[in-house]
Amino acid sequence: MTDQDRVVMSAEGDAVIVTHPSLVTNRAARMFFGSILGATLKDDGWICPRRRRPLGEVVVRINTFLESKGWVVERVSIVDDVVQRDIERKRSFQRTRRSAVAFRDEGTSEVDLPTTVRAMEQAGWDSDARSLRPHQQWGVVHSLTAINAANFSVPGSGKTATTLAVAATHLAAETIDVVIVVGPLSSFAPWEKESRTALQDTFRVSRVRGSAQARRDMYAAAERGALLLTSYASAASDKSAIIELCKRLKVMLVVDESHRVKRFRGGVWAPALVEVARDARVRTILSGTPMPQSGKDLYSQLNILWPRGDLTGPPETFATRVTRDFAGVLNDVLPFVSRTPKEALGLPPYTVTVHDVEMDGTQAEVYELVESHFRKRVEGIGAWRDKIERLRRGRPIRLLQAASNPDLLNRRDSYFSLPRMEVPNATLMDRLAMYRVTDVPAKSLKALELVRGIAGEGGKVVCWSNFVPNLDHFTSLVRAKLSVPTYQIDGRVPAGDETIDDAQNDHPQNPGDDDTREQIIDRFLNLPGPAVLVTNPASCSESISLHTSCHNAVYLDRTYDCALFLQSIDRIHRLGLPDNVQVRIHIVQVTRDGNPTVDHLVAGALARKEATMRTLLEGASLEPVGQLDPLTDAEGSLEDLAELLRYFLGEDG
C-alpha cells in the first residue's frame, strides 16, 4: 500500500477512532471492525468502543491488525504512547525469555545466589530458622531470573518458603512494596507460619476479611511491608480495590494453588485475577498439580503470569496448539516454570501395610445383597459396552459403602449425590436400620486396634474415610473406646479466616462447633502425646501439612481416585519431616469367606495407576494428570468398571 493508505488512529473518550475510506469497503476490515470489535461505521472509518476492555488493549489490537494487513498507521497523541509502551513491553518479555531460557538450558543467570542470600538476610531472613534446600535455592534464582514465574514443584516441597525468599529479595531491592497472596483459606496458616519462622516481622501479615467496606479499607491502608492474604472469591469481588493498590504501590501478586483458576472459558476468578495481574509489578503462581485435567488448564494460569497473552496467544490458538503440539506449548512455557520432583526432596520411603479382615453377619449379607443388585442390573444386556454403562449408572460406589460400613446405606450422601438405599428384604432392612446400634463394621474394629497400638506408643495418627457419616461413626467409636484426644475435620468444619488465638495450653479433646480446620489441626499437632485426627481427602488433601508430629495414617476405605490417595499421603510425607522418622501407612480391607472384595479391586486399580500417577504428580516433567472430576474419578475409569463387571460375572480369574 502507498502513503495514501495511511490510516489515522486517535482516541476520543472511551472510543478509538480509525479513519481511512478504504476501511469502509475492505472486506477484511469490515469483518474485523464490524463483526469482531463491534465498531460503528462512519463516513470514512470506524468508531471502536472500549466495551469494558482497557483502552490500551483495544488500541494495540487495532494497530496489530492494521499493520499485519499492510496499512501504514499514523497514531495521534495518546494512541502512539500506548503502542510504544506495548512495543517496549514485548521487547522486555523477549529479554526476560532469553534470560530464562539461558538459565534453564545452561544454568547461567545474572542473578547471583550469594548476593541473593545477602539481600534476603538484609530483608530479615533467618537462615538458621529456615535454611533453604538446594532445590529451593534454585527456585529462588529461577524466579528472580524469569521475573514472573510459576513454581509447579510437587506438593510438600516448600513452595511457600521459596516464594517468601523471592519476596524478601524483591523487598530488599525495592522492586516491590507489598505482597498479595490469593489462595484457598486453608493456605493462610502456612503463609503465616512460614513468614513468622523465616522473616519474623519483616512482613506484616494480615488476612483480608470482613465486609466489603472493611476489605476495601484494608487495601487502602496497606503500606510497604504488608503481606495480605485473601481468598479467590474475595479477590474477585475486591478487584477494583486491589488494582488501586497496585497503582499506588509496587505489588507482588502470588496465586497459590493456581490450578483452582484453571477454567478455560468463563468463570469469575480467572478473569478478575488476570485483570489485577496487569497492574502488579511481579507475578507468581504456585501449584503442585497445575494440569489436573488437560493442557488447557494452563491457559488462565499463564495469563496471570503474563497477562497480555505473551505465553499463550488467543484462547482458540492455545487450545489448538495443546491438541496438536503440546510439546511445543511446553517448550514455550518451561523457561518460566520451576518444578522439583519428589525424589529431589530426599525423603525416606514410607511403609505400606495391608490388613485383611473378614466381614460377617449383617455386613456380609448386605454386601452380598448389593453385589446381587449389580448382577441383576446387567443381566440380559448383550453388548459389553452397554453392560458397563448400566453398571456405571447403578453407582458402584454403593459397594464401597457396604464394604466400609453398611450403615452408610441408611443415609443420604450429599457429596456423592446418593439417596438412601432401599432394601427389598424386609427382615434385612430392619437389621440394616438397627446396624449402627447392634453392630460395628469389621474395618472399624481393625482400625480401632491399629489406633490403640499407635496411641500406646505415644504416636499421632490420621484416619481417612471418603464418607462423612463414616467419619462421625469412627470418631464416636474412638472416643468411646480409647482415652485419646480425637479430632474430626470434614466439609462441615469451616476452613476459617481467623488467626488462631487459643490459649497456648488449651487443648480441648472434643472441638466445638466454632472451631475452624486450622485450629483443630493446630491442636492435634501441638498436643503433647498421642492424638487422632479423623478426616476425608476432600477436606484435607490440599494445603494441609501434618508431617511435623503425625507419621501414621490408617485408611478405612479408598476410592478409585489415585491422585487423591497419593495427595493424602503427602500430608504426612513431605519436606520438613523430622530426622529418623518412619512414615507408616495402614490400609484396611475386608474379605468375604476369605475371598477378595471390591476393596481388592480398588487396591489393584490404584496399584496399576500409581506408577503413571506418580510420574505425573511427583516427576520432573510437566504433564496433564487427566482427572475428570472428583466424583467421576472416585467411581472408576472404564478399565476399572470393566474389571468390576468381570468380578460381578465371576470372570475375574
N, C-alpha and C positions, 0 to 999 in steps of 0.2 A: 504494500500500500504506500501511497505517496504522502507528502506533508499535508495535502488537502484532507487526508483521512485522520488528521489529528483530532482526538476526542478530548473534550474539556470535561473534567470531573471536579465538582465542587460540593460543598456541604451547606445546607440551609436548614437550621433547626435540627430535627431528628431524621432528616432525609438526605440522601446522596443524589445530586443532580448530575446526570450524564447527558452530554449534548453533542450530537452529530446526526445529520439527516439520514445517513446510511444505517444507523442503528434501528431506524423505524422500519426499514424494508428488508434488512438482512435476516434471513431465516434463523440462523443460529442465535443472533442477538435477540430476536423476538422470543425464541424459546427460553433463553437464559433469563432475560429481564421479566418477561410476562409470566411465564409458567413457573420458573424456579424461584425467582425473588419476589414475585407478586407485585412488580412495579406498575406504576400508572403511566400510560403513554401520553406524551405531549407532542407538540408540532414537530420538534426537531430532536427528540430524545426521550429520556425516561426519568421519572421521579421514583426513587427507590426508598421505601420506608425502612426504618430500622427494625421494626417488629420485635421489640424486646431483646434484640441482639445488640451487643456492643457496636457502636458506630464504626469503630476501627475495624472490626471483623467484616462488616459489610464493605467497607472501602477496599480492604485487602482482597476480598473475594472478587469484587468487580474488576479491580486492577489486574489481578491474575488472569481472569477470563479475557479481558481486552488484549493484553499483551500476548497471550497464547494464540489469539486469532490474528495477530499482526497489526492491530491498531496502535498508533502512537498516542500515548496518553499525556495530556497536559494537566497536571494536578495543581489545583489552586489552594494556596494557604494551608489550612489545617489538614486537608486531604494529603498533600505532599508530605507533611510531617508524619502522618500516620504511616504512610508507605515506607518512608525512610526508616522509621523505627522498626517496622516489620522486617525490612531487609537486614538491619543490624541484628535483630533477634535471631534470624535464620543463620547469619554468619556466626553468632555466638554459639548457637546449637551445634553447628558443624565443628567449631573449635573444641567444644566440650566432648563431642562424639569422638573426635580424633584422640583426645587425651584418654577417654575411657577405653577405646579400642587398644591403645598402646599399653594401658595397664593390664587389660585382660590378656593380650597376646604376649607381651614381653615383660610384664611386671614392672614397668617403668612409670614413674609419676613425678610431677613437680612437687607433690605432697611428700614431705619427709616425716617418717614416723617419729624419730626422736624430737623433732621440732613440734610435732603434733602433741606428743605426750607432755611436753613442757607447757604448751598452750592449755591443755586440759587441766594440768595442775595449777596453772595461773588462774584458771576459772574456778578452782576449788576442788578438783577431782582428787579423791583419796585413794591412791593406788594400793595402799595397804588393805583398806576395807574392801575394795573392788578392783582386783587385778584382772585386766583383760587377757583372755586366752589368745593364742596366735590367730585363730580364725576370726576373733572379734577385732583384733588389731588390723587385720587385712580388710575387714568390713568397714572400719573407720576410714582407712586410707581410700578405699574404693568410693565411699560416699562423698568424701571431700573432693575426689577427682572427678566423679560423674556429676557432682553438684546436686542434681535431682535424681535420686537413686532409689531402687527397690531392693529391700532385703528380704529375699524369699528363702532364708535358711529354715531348716527343719524345726518343728515345734520343740521347745526346750533347749534352744541353742544360745540363748542370751541376746535376742534381738533388741530388747528394751535397753539393756545396759550399753550395747553398741550404739544405739541411736542417741542415748543421753551423752555419750562421749563425743559424738559428732556435734550435738547441740552445744556442748560446753566449749568445743573448739571454735565454733562459729561465734559464740558469745564473746570469747576472748578476743577474737579478731574484729568484733563489732560488725560482722556481716549479718547478724540477727539481733533482735532485742527481746523477742517473745517467742515462746513455743506454744502451739495449739495442737493437742493430741485429740483426734476424733477416733473413737473406738467403742466397743461394747462396754457396758457398765462393769463387767467382770474384769476388764483390763485396767481399771482405775487403780486398784490397790497395788498391783505390781509396779505401776509407774511411780506411785507414792513411795513405796518401799525402796525401789532402786535409787530414786532420787535422793532419799534420805541417806542411804548407805554410801553412795558414791560421791555425792556432791553436797551433803549436809544442807546448808542454807543458800547455796548458790541460786537455785530456783525457788521461787515462792509458788508452791504447787496448790492449785485450787480446783475444786470441782464446780463446773458451771451448772447451777441448779436453781430451782425456784420458779417464780412466774416469768412470763416473757419479759416484763419490765425489769425484773431483778437480774435476769441474764444479760439484757442489754446494758444495764448499769455496770455489770462486771466487766464486759468488754470495754466499755467507755473508760473505766477506771484503771485498766491494765497499764502497767508501766514496765520499763526494762527489767528483765529478770523474772517475769511471770511465766509460769507454765500452767496452762489452762487445760483441763480435762473435760471433754464434752462428748455426748453420745451422737450417733448418726442422726437420730430424729431431731435432737436439739440443734445440731449444726445446720441441718437443712432449714429448720424454722428460723434460725438466727442468722441466715446467710448475709443479709444486709449489714447487720452489726459487725459481723466478722470481717466483711470486706472493708468497712470503715476502719476497723482496727489495722488491717493490712496496709491501708493507705497512710495511716498515722504513724505506725511503727513497722520495723522490719520483722516480718513474721516467718517462722519456720513451721510449716504445716506437716504434721505427721498423721497418716491414716493407718491405724492399727487394725489387724485382721481385715485387710483391704479387700479380700475376696467377698466380703459382705456387700460390696458395691459392684459386683460382677455383672449386674443386669445389662444386657447389650443394648436394649432399647427401652425407652420409657422410664418409669420409676421417678422418685423424688430425690433420693440421697445422692446418687451419682452426678446428675446434672448440677445440683447445688454445690457439691464439692469441686467439680471441675471449674465452676464459675469463681468460687473462692480462690482456687489454686492460681488463677490468672494474676491475682494481686499478691500472692505470697512470694517472699524473697527466695526461700528454699523449700523444696517439697520432698517428702519421703513416704514411701508406702511399705508396709510390713505384712507379711503373710507366710505361714508355713505351707499352705495349700492354695496357691494363687489361682489354680485352674481346677476347681472341684468337678466341673462338668466338661468343658471343652476349651479350646484355644480362644474362642470368642470372649471368654471370661476376662481376658486381659485388657480388652478394649477400654472400658471405663477407667480401670486402674492406671493404665499407661497415660490416659488423658488427664489424670490428676497430676502425674509427674510432669508431663509436657503438654499443657492444656491447649496448645494451638494445633494439635494433631501431628506434631513433628515425627512421632514414633509410629503413628497408626495410619495417617491419611483419613479419608472419609470412611464412615462405617461400612458402606457397601464394599468398598475396595478392601478393607481389612478382612471382612467376612470371607470374601472370595479368596484372598491370599491364605487365610487359615485353612480353607478347604483344599486348595490346590498346591500350596507351597508353604507348609507350616515351618519347615526347616529354615526357609528364607526369612520368615517372620521372626523366628528365634534369633537368627544371626543379626538382625537389626536391633533386637531388644537386649540381647545378653550383655553388651558393653555397659548397660545401665543397671544390671542386676548382679547382686551377690547372692550366692547360695552355698551354705555349708551343709554337707551331708552328715547324717548321724554318726557315721563311723569316725568322723573327724573330731567328735566330742570326747573320745577316749573313755567312754562309759563301759564298765564291766557288764557282761551279758547277764540278763535276768534268767531265772529258772522258771519253768512251767511244769506244774504237777496236775495231772488229770485224776479226778476222783469219781469212779463209777459207783453209783448207789442204786439199789433195787427199789422200784416202787411197787406198792402192793395195795390191797384193799380198794377203797373207793377211788383212789387216784388211778390205779391200774385199769379199773372198769371205765372210768371217764376217758382215759387216754384211748382205750380200745373203741369206745363209742365215737370219739372224734375221728379216729382213723377210718372206722366203718362209714362215717358220714362222707368222707372224701372219696372212698372207694365207690360208693353209690353214685356220687356226682359224675364220675367218669364212665360208669357202666353204659354200655350200648353206644358209646360215641366212637366212630370209626377212625377218623384221621387223628394222628398223634398230635398235630398242632392244635386241633380242636380240644383234645383232652387237656393239653397244657393250659389253654385259655380258660377252660371250665374249672380247672384246679386253681388258677390264679384268682378267678372271681370268687372262689369259695373262701379266700383269705386263709392261707395255710399257716399264718402266724397263730391261729387258734391252737394248733398242735403244740407250738412252743409254749403257749399258756398252760395247756394241760400238763405238759412235762414239768413245768416250773411250779405251778400252784393251781390246782383245779378251781379254787375259789375265784380266780380271775374271770372264769366263765360266767360267774354270777353277776358280774358288774359290767357296766358300760365303760369302755376305754376311749376317752375323748381324743387322746394323742393319736392312736391308730384307727380312730373312727370305727370302733367295733361296738355293736349293740350287745346287750345281754344275750347269752346263748340259750335257746330253748332246747330242753332235753325231752325227747318223746317218751322215754321210760319214766313213768310217774314215780316209782319207788326210788330209782336212781336220782331223779330230780330232787326228791325230798332229801336224800342223803347229801346231794351236792349243795343244797341250800343250807344244810347244817354243817358243811365241811369245816368252816373256819372255827366252829365250836368244838367239833369232835375229833378232828384230825390235824396233823402237822405234815406238810409235804416232805418227802424224802430228802429233797435238796436242802430244804431249810434246816433239817436236823443235822445233815452233814456239815453245812456251812457254819451252824452254831458250834459244832465240835471244833472246827478249824479256828473260829474266832476265839473260843475258850483257850485253845492251845497258844495262839499268838499273844493273847492278853496275859496269859500266865507267864510268858517270858518278858512281859513289860512292853510289848510292841503295839504299834498302832496298825489298823487295817481299814482299807476302804472296800466296801461290799457293793457290787454293782448288780443292778437288775434293770431291764428295759421297761418294766411295767410298774407304774406308780402305786397301784394297790399292793403290789408285792413288796415295795419299799415300806409301806405302812405296816404290813404284816411282819416283816423281818425285824424292823425297828422295835416293834412291840415285843417280839419273841426274845430278842437280845436283852432288852430292858427287864423283862420278867424273869429270865433265867440266869443272867450274869450281872454281877455288880460292877459294870464297866460303863463309864460315861459314853453315851451313844447319841449321835447327831444324825440328822436327816436333811438332805437337800434334794429338792425336785422343782418342777416348774411353778409350784405354788409359792415357793420362797422367793421373795424379790431379790434381784441381783444387787440392788442397793445403790444409792448415790450419796450416802453419808459416810464420813470418815468414822473409823472405829474409835469409840470413846469410852469403852468399858473400863472399869477399874482394873488395874493390872492383874490382880489376883482373883478376879471374879470369874469363875468358870462354872456356870450353871450346867447341870448334867443334861437337862432337857430344855433346849432353846425355846423361847416363847414365840408367839405369833409375830412379834415386831422385829425379830432378828432378820438380818439380810444374809445372803450367801457368804459374803466375805467375813462377816462377823462370826458365823458358825465355823467357817474354815479356820479362822484365826484362833478360836477357842480350841478346836480339835488339834491343831498343830502345836499350840503353845502349852497345852495342858500337860504337866509332868506325868509320866507313866502311860499306861495303856488307854486307848480310846478307839471307838468305832465310828466310822462315817458310812452311812447308807445312802446311796445316790444312784442316779441313772446317767448314762452317757450324754443324753440330750441336754442335761443341765450343767455337767461338769467336764465336758471333753475339750473345752477351748478356754484359753486364757486363765487356766487354773493350775497352780503348782502345789503339789502335796509332798514333794520329794524330800523336804528338809527334815521331816521326822516320821513320815509314813513310808514303809518299804514293803508292805504286803497288800495284796489285792485278792479278793475272793469274788468269783463270777457265779451268781446264782443262775444266770441264763445269758445267752448270746444270740443275736440275730445274724442274718447273712451279711450284715454291713461290716465288711472287713476294715474299711477306713476308720469307722467309729471305734471299733475294737482296738486297733493299734493306737489311735489317738488317746484312748482312755488309759492305756498302759503308759503313754508318755507323761501322764500326770505325776507318776512316781518314779519314772526313769528318764532323767533329764539332767542338763548341765547344772552343776552345783550339788550333785549327790555327794553326801559325806564319804570320806575315805573308808575303805574296808567294810562297806555295806553291801549286803546281798539282797537284791530285789527279788521277791518271790511272788509268783502268780499261781493262784489255785483256781482250777476250773472244775465245777461240779456238773456231772452229767447223770441222767437216770438210764437204767436198763429195765427191760420188762422180760421176765422169765430168763434173765441172763443174756437177752438179745439186744442189739443196738436199737436206739430210738432216734427220733428226729434230732436230738442233741448231737448224735454221732454224725448225722448227715451234715449238720451245720459245721461241726468241727472239721469234717473232710473238705467242705466247701471253703472254709476260711483258710485251711492249710494250702489248698490249691491256689487261692487268690493271694496268699500272703507274700510270696516271693515277688510277684508283679507289683503288688501294692506297696511293698517296702521300697522297691525301686522308684516308684512314683512319689511316695511320701517322704522317703528318707535318703534317696540317692542324690548324686551331684547334678544330674541332668534335670531339665525343666520340661515336664510333660503333663498333659491333662490327666487327672485322676479318672475321669469317666463316670463319676457318680451321677445318678439320675436325681432322686430326691430322697430324703431320709426314709420316708415310708416305703417307697418302692425298693430301695436298697435293702431294707430290713427283711422284706419278704422274698428276696432272692432274684437272681437273673434267670434267663430262660434255661441256662445249663443247670442251675440249682433246682428249678422247678421240674426239669426233666428227670433229674436224679431222684427227687421226691416222688414223682409219679411212678418210677420204676420200683421204688420202695413200697408204695401202696399196692402195686400189682404183683409184688413178690418176685420182681425181676432184678433185684439188686445184687444177686450173687451170693 
